[in-house]
């Protein structure tokens, strides 16, 4: 299937519920690289890359999130590979 890079935007009650830390744990378990960060509008922005099947599993997890999250929308866009070396939780609100 090959490696792919997804931009994932998660909307709903996804800040203050350990969404980014949980996303990192799931990404690492699926051998994905990238990052997750909060946005000014209350959403979470994720870039993840790895095996296509693992990315699909990760997106399915993103649709649920951790127990306290209330996900209302998940938008996924495929973009060119960035060759991340790890999966990080970014503190800032950039995008």
Steps between C-alpha positions, in 0.01 A plus 500: 500500500786739565554797725260792500470833680164622630395832642218431746283773649287392794209715619277477806590490867859392437706740711547446871411128471850357437427466128855585385671272752261216416554562129876475553461166683285359221731635231805344664319165534430515125859607415387840370709816501388863515342731757178619663427853618209709625353772281356841587153388390492213755585226250804271491730501197694180429754408237572130486687281258568133469352186351163569334317227693634631832398853405147379428486338845629823654234708323234263634636556851498878437126477430451373859793648692558444872209437739429864588513628140192578296610492137259667258706504181825358363643636176780309327724622220785309337814707436860422393724317748692713748716217645441569869731311737265478802149586617483807722241698690551867415399752764441795269201595288641556153271401214 
